[in-house]
């Protein structure tokens, strides 16, 4: 999940450099959503493992 967020972030940077503002904004939005999903899943996994005592 984090890999895809980084890929979309790089796409947004490249599109922004070449002047494609709409594509850059869309790719940046997708990267933000994927990063938030990654954070939620990482925190949930951490809390789940803390409660199980592993």
N, C-alpha and C positions, 0 to 999 in steps of 0.2 A: 504494500500500500504506500509506504513511504517512497519507494522507488518511482512509482507512477507520479507522485506529487512532485518529485524532483524533475522528472522528465517534462511534465507540463510547465514547471517553472522555467526550465531552460528554453522550451518552445516559446514561452511568453517573452523572455528576454530577447531571443533572436528575432521574433516578430516585431517587437518594439524597436529594435535597432534598425530594421529595414522599413519601418514606417507603417506597419500593418496594425493600427491601433485597436481595431475591433477584434482581430484574432488574438492579439496580446491580452486584451482585457478578458476575453473568454477563457483563454488558457490559464491566466492568473486566477480567475474565479474557480476553475476546476481544481487547480493546485491547492487553493485554500480549503476547499471542501474536502479533498482527499487527505490533507494534513490534519484537519480537525477530526475526521473519522479515525485516522491513525492514532491521534492522541487519546481519543475516547476509548478505543480498543486497548491501547497500551495501559492506560490507567485501570481499566476494568480487569485486565489480565493480572496486573500487579496486585490489585486488591483481592482478587480471587485467590491468588497464590499465597498472599499473606494470611488469609483466613483458613486455608487448608493446612498451613504449618510446614510447608516444604521449604 
